[in-house]
């Protein structure tokens, strides 16, 4: 069989195959261009809106990968590959991977929610996942806290989002809640005046809203007063510690008795 006969016999089929391959490549190239354009535009939009860079990069790469996959499937169909079986195999593989990484995927989903809704930021003091500390970092799978005694705790994001997140740093002011107990024999009004004088003397304590100093309860062995001044969030602990110390020192100096647990023992003499 001469060369011309081979061309006459297989030429039309080879041309058709080449055209299908060229069309498939064109589909992939167009899909790549669209994927790159879409991910780039999304990345710029999210950055302008102030989204977290980690979340922005991940979403952009995810959109790019999905767009490429969407382009590859029709390209395979264009060259004659049965895509139904390919899609079924990909679906089965995705299901198996999802079941194997169920815990990691839940942590990832929780991480996306943390980064998107921002219940806490790096540098905030929080209680989350049964732990408390300063937020050192937030990733897509875990949140790292630095405790007051300088221990690093990594909490899975799913555990962080499973319960309440208490953020002590997000608001500009905090209220100090003190319960000051005095004995029933002490001058109640004098004790209230002392508390008022102490909070007025501390410049860190806000005048508005005004501190609350009231009689809260008549307990079994004491009169319980509440002292609730407001301070800037950063001044909370120094002000609280100093106020407690000043209350004890001033009460002692001015004769206000602070009760403590006591037990009276009575002896009875009986005839032998």
Backbone as JSON, one array per atom type, in Angstrom:
{
  "sequence": "XXXXXXXXXXXXXXXXXXXXXXXXXXXXXXXXXXXXXXXXXXXXXXXXXXXXXXXXXXXXXXXXXXXXXXXXXXXXXXXXXXXXXXXXXXXXXXXXXXXXXXXXXXXXXXXXXXXXXXXXXXXXXXXXXXXXXXXXXXXXXXXXXXXXXXXXXXXXXXXXXXXXXXXXXXXXXXXXXXXXXXXXXXXXXXXXXXXXXXXXXXXXXXXXXXXXXXXXXXXXXXXXXXXXXXXXXXXXXXXXXXXXXXXXXXXXXXXXXXXXXXXXXXXXXXXX",
  "N": [[0.88, -1.19, 0.0], [0.66, 2.1, -1.02], [1.87, 5.41, -0.05], [0.02, 7.4, -0.67], [-2.32, 5.99, -0.75], [-2.58, 5.31, 1.93], [-2.96, 7.84, 3.02], [-5.36, 8.49, 1.78], [-7.01, 6.61, 2.97], [-6.8, 6.84, 5.8], [-6.61, 9.55, 6.26], [-8.93, 11.37, 6.43], [-10.08, 10.51, 8.89], [-7.95, 10.95, 10.67], [-7.69, 13.7, 10.45], [-10.1, 14.49, 11.54], [-9.77, 13.61, 14.18], [-7.59, 15.19, 14.92], [-8.77, 17.71, 14.75], [-10.65, 17.48, 16.79], [-8.97, 17.19, 19.0], [-7.62, 19.64, 18.9], [-9.8, 21.32, 19.33], [-10.46, 20.54, 21.95], [-8.16, 21.35, 23.33], [-8.4, 24.08, 22.9], [-10.72, 24.59, 24.38], [-9.77, 24.03, 26.95], [-7.78, 25.99, 27.2], [-9.3, 28.35, 27.01], [-10.88, 27.95, 29.26], [-8.89, 28.03, 31.24], [-8.08, 30.7, 30.98], [-10.45, 32.03, 31.67], [-10.75, 31.07, 34.3], [-8.47, 32.13, 35.56], [-8.96, 34.86, 35.25], [-11.39, 35.16, 36.67], [-10.66, 34.33, 39.3], [-8.69, 36.23, 39.86], [-10.14, 38.67, 39.79], [-11.93, 38.17, 41.89], [-10.13, 37.95, 44.02], [-9.08, 40.58, 44.14], [-11.43, 41.99, 44.76], [-12.21, 40.95, 47.28], [-10.0, 41.67, 48.8], [-10.2, 44.47, 48.71], [-12.48, 44.79, 50.23], [-11.6, 44.2, 52.71], [-11.23, 41.56, 53.62], [-9.83, 38.69, 55.33], [-6.46, 37.9, 54.48], [-5.63, 35.18, 54.33], [-8.06, 33.74, 54.01], [-8.95, 34.97, 51.66], [-6.99, 34.27, 49.7], [-7.32, 31.5, 49.75], [-10.01, 31.14, 48.85], [-9.82, 32.26, 46.3], [-8.0, 30.49, 45.03], [-9.53, 28.17, 45.21], [-11.76, 28.78, 43.58], [-10.41, 29.05, 41.15], [-9.46, 26.4, 40.76], [-11.89, 24.97, 40.58], [-13.0, 26.13, 38.27], [-11.14, 25.32, 36.33], [-11.52, 22.53, 36.46], [-14.17, 22.38, 35.59], [-13.77, 23.18, 32.96], [-12.15, 21.15, 31.92], [-13.72, 18.84, 31.85], [-15.79, 19.14, 29.71], [-13.89, 19.33, 27.67], [-12.73, 16.79, 27.58], [-15.0, 15.37, 26.85], [-15.3, 16.39, 24.3], [-13.29, 15.18, 22.81], [-14.18, 12.64, 22.72], [-14.22, 11.08, 25.02], [-15.93, 9.22, 27.49], [-17.56, 11.02, 29.7], [-19.27, 10.58, 31.8], [-18.59, 8.35, 33.36], [-16.16, 9.3, 34.32], [-16.96, 11.5, 35.87], [-18.49, 10.15, 37.77], [-16.5, 8.61, 39.0], [-14.88, 10.64, 40.06], [-16.72, 11.76, 41.83], [-17.12, 9.62, 43.62], [-14.53, 9.38, 44.64], [-14.29, 11.9, 45.83], [-16.25, 11.68, 47.82], [-15.19, 9.63, 49.41], [-12.8, 10.84, 50.29], [-13.9, 12.98, 51.66], [-15.25, 11.68, 53.78], [-13.07, 10.53, 55.07], [-11.69, 12.75, 55.9], [-13.36, 14.06, 57.66], [-13.31, 15.29, 60.23], [-11.27, 17.2, 59.84], [-12.4, 18.71, 57.8], [-14.6, 19.82, 59.1], [-13.27, 21.44, 60.93], [-12.07, 23.16, 59.12], [-14.34, 24.38, 57.93], [-15.34, 25.71, 60.19], [-13.17, 27.39, 60.64], [-13.33, 29.08, 58.4], [-15.7, 30.41, 59.05], [-14.91, 31.73, 61.41], [-12.92, 33.47, 60.44], [-14.44, 34.92, 58.64], [-16.62, 36.09, 60.13], [-15.39, 37.09, 62.38], [-15.34, 36.77, 65.4], [-13.29, 37.08, 67.13], [-10.04, 38.59, 67.18], [-6.55, 38.66, 66.26], [-4.54, 39.22, 69.06], [-6.59, 39.78, 70.84], [-8.02, 39.18, 74.09], [-9.53, 36.25, 75.01], [-12.12, 33.88, 75.9], [-12.53, 30.67, 74.88], [-13.5, 27.54, 73.57], [-13.16, 26.24, 76.02], [-10.81, 27.29, 77.02], [-8.66, 30.05, 77.93], [-7.04, 33.06, 76.9], [-4.64, 35.12, 75.11], [-5.24, 35.77, 71.72], [-3.14, 34.37, 69.46], [-2.8, 33.49, 66.83], [-4.87, 32.82, 63.95], [-5.85, 30.28, 61.99], [-6.95, 28.34, 59.12], [-7.65, 25.91, 60.21], [-7.16, 25.79, 62.95], [-7.07, 27.61, 66.09], [-4.8, 29.58, 67.85], [-3.94, 30.16, 71.17], [-2.36, 32.23, 73.61], [-1.58, 31.8, 76.84], [-1.96, 33.4, 80.12], [0.18, 32.63, 81.71], [2.06, 32.14, 79.83], [1.78, 29.89, 78.08], [1.29, 28.03, 75.13], [-1.65, 27.29, 73.42], [-3.28, 25.25, 71.17], [-6.31, 25.23, 69.6], [-8.79, 23.3, 68.05], [-10.7, 24.61, 65.36], [-13.37, 23.85, 65.1], [-14.08, 23.24, 67.7], [-13.84, 25.72, 68.87], [-15.96, 27.14, 67.67], [-18.06, 25.64, 68.53], [-19.01, 26.36, 71.0], [-19.75, 29.17, 73.23], [-17.98, 32.23, 72.52], [-16.14, 34.32, 74.35], [-15.18, 37.56, 74.28], [-12.93, 39.68, 75.67], [-11.65, 41.95, 74.93], [-12.71, 43.39, 72.84], [-14.54, 45.47, 73.25], [-14.52, 48.97, 74.18], [-14.6, 49.62, 76.89], [-14.86, 48.33, 80.27], [-16.66, 46.89, 83.03], [-15.96, 46.89, 86.46], [-16.74, 44.52, 88.78], [-17.38, 44.37, 92.05], [-17.92, 42.81, 95.18], [-18.4, 43.89, 98.32], [-18.16, 43.06, 101.6], [-19.47, 43.88, 104.77], [-19.6, 43.95, 108.37], [-22.59, 43.46, 110.4], [-22.54, 45.21, 112.5], [-21.13, 47.42, 111.63], [-20.88, 50.79, 110.29], [-23.01, 51.38, 107.79], [-23.56, 53.46, 105.93], [-21.25, 54.98, 106.16], [-19.4, 53.16, 105.12], [-20.26, 53.06, 102.44], [-19.76, 55.71, 101.72], [-16.97, 55.72, 101.88], [-16.28, 53.96, 99.81], [-17.26, 55.43, 97.64], [-15.58, 57.65, 97.77], [-13.11, 56.48, 97.22], [-13.37, 55.52, 94.57], [-13.81, 57.92, 93.28], [-11.35, 59.12, 93.58], [-9.61, 57.79, 91.94], [-8.19, 58.27, 88.87], [-8.42, 56.69, 86.64], [-10.9, 55.59, 86.63], [-14.05, 55.9, 85.14], [-16.18, 58.75, 84.88], [-18.56, 58.87, 83.54], [-20.19, 56.2, 82.22], [-21.61, 56.57, 85.52], [-20.16, 55.28, 88.55], [-21.6, 52.47, 90.29], [-22.75, 52.15, 93.5], [-24.15, 50.35, 95.89], [-26.36, 48.87, 98.37], [-26.5, 45.49, 98.34], [-27.31, 42.99, 99.43], [-28.57, 41.42, 102.38], [-26.83, 39.29, 103.97], [-26.15, 36.1, 105.65], [-24.15, 36.57, 107.57], [-23.23, 39.08, 107.06], [-23.41, 42.41, 105.64], [-23.78, 42.97, 102.3], [-22.23, 44.96, 100.02], [-22.25, 46.4, 96.74], [-19.86, 47.42, 94.37], [-19.38, 49.02, 91.47], [-17.56, 50.24, 89.25], [-16.68, 51.81, 86.06], [-14.16, 51.29, 83.63], [-11.51, 51.89, 81.23], [-10.83, 49.29, 78.89], [-8.15, 48.36, 78.83], [-7.28, 49.15, 81.33], [-8.42, 47.55, 83.19], [-7.55, 45.28, 84.94], [-5.27, 46.41, 86.46], [-6.59, 48.55, 87.75], [-8.61, 47.24, 89.18], [-7.16, 45.57, 90.98], [-5.77, 47.51, 92.48], [-7.91, 48.92, 93.6], [-9.19, 47.01, 95.25], [-7.16, 46.61, 97.14], [-6.97, 49.21, 98.23], [-9.51, 49.48, 99.38], [-9.48, 47.55, 101.44], [-7.37, 48.54, 103.06], [-8.32, 51.12, 103.75], [-10.78, 50.57, 105.02], [-9.84, 49.2, 107.3], [-8.43, 51.27, 108.53], [-10.45, 53.07, 109.16], [-12.21, 51.8, 110.8], [-14.16, 50.03, 109.78], [-15.55, 46.96, 109.81], [-14.64, 43.97, 108.24], [-16.28, 41.06, 107.78], [-15.56, 37.61, 108.62], [-15.63, 34.02, 108.22], [-16.92, 32.53, 111.14], [-17.17, 30.58, 114.11], [-19.17, 29.88, 116.82], [-18.65, 28.33, 119.86], [-20.24, 26.63, 122.42], [-20.04, 25.69, 125.8], [-21.46, 23.48, 128.1], [-22.0, 22.81, 131.44], [-22.67, 19.9, 133.12], [-24.3, 17.99, 135.7], [-22.6, 15.36, 137.43]],
  "CA": [[0.0, 0.0, 0.0], [1.52, 3.27, -1.1], [1.6, 6.5, 0.92], [-1.19, 8.1, -1.07], [-3.46, 5.16, -0.34], [-2.72, 5.44, 3.39], [-3.58, 9.15, 3.27], [-6.76, 8.44, 1.37], [-7.78, 5.74, 3.86], [-6.82, 7.31, 7.2], [-6.52, 10.99, 6.35], [-10.13, 12.04, 6.98], [-10.25, 10.19, 10.31], [-6.89, 11.64, 11.42], [-8.03, 15.12, 10.47], [-11.19, 14.68, 12.51], [-9.19, 13.47, 15.52], [-6.77, 16.39, 15.19], [-9.68, 18.83, 15.01], [-11.24, 17.3, 18.13], [-7.92, 17.5, 19.99], [-7.42, 21.09, 18.87], [-10.96, 21.93, 20.0], [-10.35, 20.28, 23.38], [-7.12, 22.25, 23.84], [-8.97, 25.43, 22.9], [-11.63, 24.68, 25.53], [-8.96, 24.09, 28.17], [-7.12, 27.3, 27.25], [-10.33, 29.35, 27.34], [-11.23, 27.73, 30.66], [-7.78, 28.53, 32.05], [-8.13, 32.16, 30.96], [-11.61, 32.46, 32.46], [-10.47, 30.77, 35.71], [-7.5, 33.11, 36.06], [-9.63, 36.16, 35.32], [-12.37, 35.15, 37.76], [-9.98, 34.28, 40.6], [-8.03, 37.51, 40.07], [-11.15, 39.67, 40.13], [-12.43, 37.86, 43.23], [-9.07, 38.29, 44.97], [-9.04, 42.04, 44.3], [-12.66, 42.44, 45.41], [-12.17, 40.59, 48.69], [-8.97, 42.49, 49.45], [-10.74, 45.82, 48.87], [-13.5, 44.76, 51.29], [-10.94, 43.96, 53.99], [-11.26, 40.17, 54.07], [-8.56, 38.15, 55.77], [-5.67, 37.43, 53.33], [-5.64, 33.71, 54.25], [-9.33, 33.33, 53.42], [-9.02, 35.48, 50.29], [-6.17, 33.43, 48.83], [-7.91, 30.16, 49.63], [-11.21, 31.2, 48.0], [-9.38, 32.5, 44.92], [-7.46, 29.24, 44.49], [-10.63, 27.22, 45.07], [-12.51, 29.15, 42.38], [-9.56, 28.72, 40.0], [-9.46, 24.94, 40.57], [-13.22, 24.55, 40.13], [-13.17, 26.56, 36.89], [-10.33, 24.43, 35.48], [-12.2, 21.22, 36.41], [-15.35, 22.54, 34.73], [-13.32, 23.26, 31.57], [-11.55, 19.88, 31.49], [-14.76, 17.82, 31.59], [-16.26, 19.23, 28.32], [-12.78, 19.07, 26.74], [-12.66, 15.33, 27.42], [-16.16, 14.95, 26.06], [-15.11, 16.81, 22.92], [-12.42, 14.22, 22.12], [-14.85, 11.35, 22.69], [-14.13, 10.35, 26.29], [-17.19, 9.14, 28.21], [-17.36, 11.78, 30.93], [-20.16, 10.13, 32.89], [-17.8, 7.49, 34.25], [-15.15, 10.14, 34.97], [-17.65, 12.26, 36.91], [-18.85, 9.21, 38.83], [-15.29, 8.26, 39.74], [-14.5, 11.81, 40.86], [-17.67, 11.88, 42.93], [-16.82, 8.59, 44.62], [-13.28, 9.74, 45.3], [-14.56, 13.04, 46.71], [-16.99, 11.2, 48.99], [-14.25, 8.9, 50.28], [-11.9, 11.8, 50.92], [-14.68, 13.74, 52.62], [-15.48, 10.87, 54.97], [-11.8, 10.34, 55.77], [-11.24, 14.03, 56.47], [-14.55, 14.71, 58.21], [-12.92, 16.2, 61.31], [-10.51, 18.32, 59.29], [-13.31, 19.56, 57.04], [-15.39, 20.6, 60.06], [-12.37, 22.49, 61.42], [-11.91, 24.12, 58.03], [-15.57, 25.17, 57.83], [-15.37, 26.6, 61.35], [-12.15, 28.42, 60.42], [-13.88, 30.06, 57.46], [-16.67, 31.23, 59.79], [-14.18, 32.6, 62.33], [-12.25, 34.52, 59.67], [-15.45, 35.76, 57.99], [-17.45, 36.84, 61.08], [-14.45, 37.72, 63.3], [-15.69, 36.89, 66.82], [-12.07, 37.49, 67.82], [-8.93, 38.96, 66.31], [-5.23, 38.46, 66.86], [-4.28, 40.2, 70.11], [-7.71, 39.86, 71.79], [-8.07, 38.2, 75.19], [-10.81, 35.58, 74.84], [-12.4, 32.55, 76.41], [-13.1, 29.9, 73.78], [-13.12, 26.13, 73.59], [-12.75, 25.83, 77.35], [-9.51, 27.87, 77.37], [-8.61, 31.51, 77.88], [-5.72, 33.59, 76.6], [-4.53, 36.09, 74.02], [-5.23, 35.12, 70.41], [-1.84, 34.53, 68.8], [-2.99, 33.32, 65.39], [-6.09, 32.15, 63.51], [-5.66, 29.64, 60.69], [-8.17, 27.72, 58.62], [-7.95, 24.68, 60.91], [-7.01, 25.9, 64.41], [-6.83, 28.92, 66.68], [-3.75, 29.46, 68.85], [-4.01, 31.11, 72.28], [-1.21, 32.36, 74.5], [-2.17, 31.99, 78.16], [-1.32, 34.4, 80.96], [1.47, 32.12, 82.19], [2.9, 31.96, 78.65], [1.67, 28.59, 77.45], [0.61, 28.09, 73.84], [-2.71, 26.31, 73.3], [-3.89, 25.18, 69.84], [-7.68, 24.74, 69.72], [-9.45, 23.09, 66.74], [-11.7, 25.64, 65.11], [-14.71, 23.32, 65.34], [-14.32, 23.35, 69.13], [-14.03, 27.14, 69.16], [-17.29, 27.56, 67.23], [-19.1, 24.8, 69.13], [-19.5, 26.99, 72.23], [-19.65, 30.64, 73.23], [-16.68, 32.88, 72.47], [-16.19, 35.55, 75.15], [-14.08, 38.45, 73.91], [-12.78, 40.71, 76.69], [-10.87, 43.07, 74.4], [-13.31, 44.03, 71.68], [-15.24, 46.68, 73.65], [-13.55, 49.96, 74.7], [-14.65, 49.77, 78.34], [-15.35, 47.19, 81.04], [-17.12, 47.22, 84.37], [-15.4, 46.12, 87.57], [-17.81, 44.08, 89.68], [-16.86, 44.0, 93.36], [-18.84, 42.63, 96.3], [-17.68, 44.27, 99.54], [-18.97, 42.65, 102.75], [-19.17, 44.51, 106.06], [-20.36, 43.32, 109.45], [-23.84, 44.12, 110.74], [-22.27, 46.27, 113.46], [-20.41, 48.54, 111.01], [-21.69, 51.89, 109.76], [-23.23, 51.08, 106.38], [-23.44, 54.68, 105.14], [-19.84, 55.34, 106.14], [-18.74, 52.27, 104.17], [-20.61, 53.51, 101.09], [-19.04, 56.95, 101.46], [-15.57, 55.38, 101.63], [-16.2, 53.4, 98.45], [-17.44, 56.53, 96.69], [-14.37, 58.47, 97.82], [-12.0, 55.76, 96.57], [-13.55, 55.49, 93.11], [-13.65, 59.29, 92.77], [-9.94, 59.5, 93.63], [-8.84, 57.09, 90.9], [-8.41, 58.93, 87.59], [-8.71, 55.71, 85.6], [-12.32, 55.23, 86.69], [-14.84, 56.83, 84.35], [-17.28, 59.46, 85.52], [-19.75, 58.56, 82.77], [-21.28, 56.05, 83.19], [-21.22, 56.74, 86.91], [-20.04, 54.03, 89.31], [-22.75, 52.05, 91.08], [-22.42, 51.72, 94.86], [-25.45, 50.08, 96.49], [-26.5, 47.72, 99.26], [-26.98, 44.42, 97.47], [-27.94, 41.86, 100.11], [-28.32, 41.17, 103.8], [-26.47, 37.88, 104.01], [-26.25, 35.49, 106.97], [-23.22, 37.14, 108.55], [-22.66, 40.32, 106.55], [-24.11, 43.27, 104.69], [-23.0, 42.94, 101.06], [-22.31, 46.13, 99.15], [-21.67, 46.23, 95.4], [-19.12, 48.56, 93.85], [-19.26, 48.71, 90.05], [-17.06, 51.35, 88.42], [-16.32, 51.54, 84.67], [-12.8, 51.69, 83.26], [-11.07, 51.47, 79.89], [-10.54, 47.85, 78.88], [-6.75, 48.13, 79.17], [-7.02, 49.49, 82.73], [-9.3, 46.75, 84.05], [-6.9, 44.56, 86.03], [-4.55, 47.28, 87.4], [-7.54, 49.31, 88.57], [-9.3, 46.33, 90.1], [-6.24, 45.17, 92.05], [-5.5, 48.66, 93.34], [-9.13, 49.27, 94.32], [-9.37, 46.04, 96.33], [-6.17, 46.91, 98.18], [-7.33, 50.47, 98.89], [-10.7, 49.24, 100.2], [-9.08, 46.85, 102.67], [-6.55, 49.43, 103.9], [-9.14, 52.22, 104.26], [-11.73, 50.03, 105.99], [-9.12, 48.94, 108.54], [-8.05, 52.53, 109.15], [-11.62, 53.83, 109.61], [-13.03, 51.01, 111.7], [-15.2, 49.25, 109.11], [-15.18, 45.57, 109.98], [-14.92, 43.02, 107.16], [-16.51, 39.8, 108.49], [-14.97, 36.38, 108.11], [-16.37, 32.9, 108.81], [-16.66, 32.28, 112.55], [-17.99, 29.54, 114.75], [-19.3, 30.03, 118.27], [-18.73, 27.03, 120.55], [-20.79, 26.8, 123.76], [-19.82, 24.56, 126.7], [-22.45, 23.38, 129.16], [-21.57, 21.95, 132.53], [-23.76, 19.07, 133.6], [-24.01, 17.26, 136.94], [-22.13, 14.0, 137.21]],
  "C": [[0.9, 1.23, 0.0], [1.05, 4.37, -0.14], [0.32, 7.23, 0.6], [-2.42, 7.32, -0.64], [-3.69, 5.27, 1.17], [-3.39, 6.77, 3.73], [-5.05, 9.12, 2.92], [-7.61, 7.65, 2.36], [-7.92, 6.34, 5.26], [-6.81, 8.83, 7.34], [-7.75, 11.67, 6.93], [-10.33, 11.77, 8.48], [-9.2, 10.91, 11.16], [-7.17, 13.13, 11.51], [-9.13, 15.4, 11.49], [-10.67, 14.58, 13.94], [-8.39, 14.71, 15.89], [-7.65, 17.59, 15.49], [-10.31, 18.72, 16.39], [-10.22, 17.63, 19.22], [-7.67, 19.0, 20.06], [-8.58, 21.8, 19.56], [-10.89, 21.74, 21.5], [-9.3, 21.2, 24.01], [-7.63, 23.7, 23.91], [-9.91, 25.62, 24.08], [-10.85, 24.81, 26.82], [-8.3, 25.46, 28.31], [-8.11, 28.4, 27.61], [-10.74, 29.21, 28.81], [-10.16, 28.24, 31.6], [-7.82, 30.05, 32.12], [-9.28, 32.69, 31.81], [-11.36, 32.23, 33.95], [-9.51, 31.79, 36.31], [-8.13, 34.48, 36.21], [-10.58, 36.23, 36.5], [-11.69, 35.16, 39.13], [-9.27, 35.6, 40.89], [-9.0, 38.61, 40.47], [-11.69, 39.45, 41.54], [-11.41, 38.24, 44.3], [-9.01, 39.8, 45.22], [-10.27, 42.56, 45.05], [-12.63, 42.16, 46.9], [-11.13, 41.41, 49.45], [-9.45, 43.92, 49.68], [-11.76, 45.88, 50.01], [-12.91, 44.39, 52.64], [-11.02, 42.54, 54.5], [-9.86, 39.72, 54.48], [-7.77, 37.6, 54.58], [-5.66, 35.91, 53.19], [-6.91, 33.21, 53.58], [-9.43, 33.78, 51.98], [-8.22, 34.61, 49.33], [-6.77, 32.05, 48.65], [-9.11, 30.17, 48.7], [-10.81, 31.41, 46.54], [-8.83, 31.22, 44.28], [-8.55, 28.19, 44.3], [-11.45, 27.51, 43.82], [-11.72, 28.81, 41.12], [-9.59, 27.22, 39.71], [-10.79, 24.45, 40.04], [-13.42, 24.92, 38.66], [-12.36, 25.68, 35.93], [-11.0, 23.06, 35.35], [-13.42, 21.28, 35.51], [-14.94, 22.6, 33.25], [-12.79, 21.93, 31.06], [-12.62, 18.86, 31.11], [-15.34, 17.96, 30.18], [-15.15, 19.02, 27.29], [-12.61, 17.57, 26.52], [-13.83, 14.81, 26.6], [-15.99, 15.29, 24.59], [-14.23, 15.84, 22.14], [-12.99, 12.8, 22.16], [-14.76, 10.53, 23.94], [-15.5, 10.37, 26.97], [-17.03, 9.81, 29.59], [-18.24, 11.32, 32.09], [-19.4, 9.27, 33.88], [-16.73, 8.3, 34.99], [-15.78, 10.93, 36.11], [-18.02, 11.36, 38.07], [-17.64, 8.84, 39.67], [-14.82, 9.42, 40.61], [-15.43, 12.0, 42.04], [-17.41, 10.87, 44.03], [-15.54, 8.9, 45.38], [-13.48, 10.92, 46.26], [-15.31, 12.63, 47.96], [-16.06, 10.47, 49.96], [-13.31, 9.85, 51.01], [-12.64, 12.62, 51.98], [-14.94, 12.98, 53.9], [-14.19, 10.69, 55.77], [-11.35, 11.61, 56.48], [-12.4, 14.79, 57.11], [-14.19, 15.72, 59.3], [-12.19, 17.42, 60.8], [-11.42, 19.27, 58.51], [-14.19, 20.4, 57.97], [-14.55, 21.72, 60.66], [-12.18, 23.57, 60.37], [-13.14, 25.01, 57.9], [-15.68, 26.16, 58.99], [-14.34, 27.72, 61.2], [-12.62, 29.5, 59.45], [-14.86, 30.99, 58.17], [-15.97, 32.2, 60.74], [-13.55, 33.77, 61.58], [-13.27, 35.47, 59.05], [-16.19, 36.65, 58.99], [-16.63, 37.49, 62.19], [-14.99, 37.87, 64.73], [-14.48, 37.28, 67.67], [-11.0, 37.79, 66.78], [-7.61, 38.67, 67.03], [-4.95, 39.59, 67.85], [-5.39, 40.34, 71.12], [-7.55, 38.81, 72.89], [-9.47, 37.58, 75.17], [-10.89, 34.33, 75.72], [-13.12, 31.78, 75.31], [-12.62, 28.46, 73.88], [-12.66, 25.64, 74.94], [-11.41, 26.38, 77.8], [-9.62, 29.39, 77.31], [-7.18, 31.95, 77.62], [-5.8, 34.62, 75.5], [-4.44, 35.35, 72.7], [-3.9, 35.43, 69.72], [-1.96, 34.41, 67.29], [-4.31, 32.59, 65.14], [-5.82, 31.6, 62.12], [-6.97, 28.99, 60.27], [-8.55, 26.47, 59.41], [-7.87, 24.81, 62.43], [-6.79, 27.35, 64.8], [-5.82, 28.74, 67.82], [-3.89, 30.57, 69.88], [-2.71, 31.08, 73.06], [-1.75, 32.71, 75.88], [-1.39, 33.04, 78.96], [0.01, 33.96, 81.51], [2.35, 31.63, 81.04], [2.96, 30.5, 78.19], [0.87, 28.75, 76.16], [-0.4, 26.94, 73.73], [-3.28, 26.38, 71.88], [-5.25, 24.51, 69.97], [-8.24, 24.49, 68.32], [-10.58, 24.09, 66.55], [-13.12, 25.14, 65.34], [-15.07, 23.4, 66.82], [-14.53, 24.8, 69.53], [-15.46, 27.57, 68.83], [-18.41, 26.73, 67.85], [-19.7, 25.41, 70.38], [-19.39, 28.49, 72.14], [-18.21, 31.11, 73.19], [-16.81, 34.2, 73.21], [-14.96, 36.38, 74.86], [-14.03, 39.6, 74.9], [-12.12, 41.98, 76.16], [-11.61, 43.89, 73.36], [-14.01, 45.34, 72.03], [-14.27, 47.66, 74.31], [-13.57, 50.1, 76.21], [-15.19, 48.5, 78.97], [-15.77, 47.67, 82.43], [-16.47, 46.3, 85.39], [-16.53, 45.79, 88.52], [-17.19, 43.59, 90.99], [-18.01, 43.84, 94.34], [-18.03, 42.86, 97.57], [-18.59, 43.96, 100.73], [-18.51, 43.38, 104.0], [-20.03, 43.84, 107.12], [-21.64, 44.12, 109.75], [-23.62, 45.27, 111.73], [-21.57, 47.48, 112.88], [-21.39, 49.58, 110.46], [-21.82, 51.72, 108.25], [-23.03, 52.32, 105.5], [-21.98, 55.13, 105.05], [-19.06, 54.46, 105.16], [-19.03, 52.68, 102.73], [-19.87, 54.8, 100.73], [-17.56, 56.69, 101.17], [-15.39, 54.83, 100.21], [-16.33, 54.5, 97.41], [-16.19, 57.4, 96.63], [-13.21, 57.8, 97.08], [-12.16, 55.74, 95.06], [-13.42, 56.89, 92.52], [-12.18, 59.69, 92.71], [-9.11, 58.86, 92.53], [-9.17, 57.69, 89.53], [-8.74, 57.95, 86.47], [-10.18, 55.33, 85.55], [-13.15, 56.33, 86.01], [-15.93, 57.49, 85.2], [-18.61, 59.19, 84.82], [-19.48, 57.3, 81.94], [-20.76, 56.08, 84.63], [-21.08, 55.39, 87.6], [-21.32, 53.75, 90.11], [-22.26, 51.53, 92.42], [-23.73, 51.57, 95.61], [-25.33, 48.95, 97.51], [-27.17, 46.61, 98.45], [-27.77, 43.35, 98.23], [-27.61, 41.89, 101.61], [-28.08, 39.67, 103.94], [-26.52, 37.36, 105.45], [-25.36, 36.16, 107.99], [-22.63, 38.46, 108.08], [-23.69, 41.12, 105.77], [-23.24, 43.35, 103.45], [-23.28, 44.19, 100.24], [-21.73, 45.79, 97.79], [-21.01, 47.55, 95.01], [-18.79, 48.25, 92.4], [-18.84, 49.94, 89.25], [-16.71, 50.86, 87.01], [-14.93, 52.08, 84.39], [-12.56, 51.32, 81.8], [-10.61, 50.02, 79.97], [-9.1, 47.56, 79.29], [-6.41, 48.41, 80.62], [-7.74, 48.56, 83.7], [-8.55, 46.13, 85.23], [-6.08, 45.45, 86.94], [-5.49, 48.06, 88.32], [-8.23, 48.42, 89.59], [-8.4, 45.95, 91.27], [-5.99, 46.32, 93.02], [-6.73, 49.02, 94.19], [-9.38, 48.3, 95.48], [-8.4, 46.32, 97.48], [-6.53, 48.17, 98.95], [-8.55, 50.3, 99.79], [-10.31, 48.58, 101.52], [-8.31, 47.79, 103.6], [-7.41, 50.54, 104.53], [-10.17, 51.72, 105.27], [-11.05, 49.76, 107.33], [-8.81, 50.24, 109.28], [-9.25, 53.26, 109.75], [-12.63, 52.97, 110.37], [-14.2, 50.3, 111.07], [-14.77, 47.79, 109.13], [-15.59, 44.74, 108.76], [-15.09, 41.65, 107.8], [-15.8, 38.64, 107.82], [-15.67, 35.23, 108.79], [-15.94, 32.64, 110.25], [-17.58, 31.18, 113.05], [-17.98, 29.77, 116.25], [-19.5, 28.65, 118.88], [-19.18, 27.3, 121.99], [-20.55, 25.53, 124.57], [-20.87, 24.6, 127.81], [-21.94, 22.37, 130.2], [-22.78, 21.18, 133.07], [-23.33, 18.35, 134.87], [-23.58, 15.85, 136.62], [-23.18, 13.0, 137.66]]
}
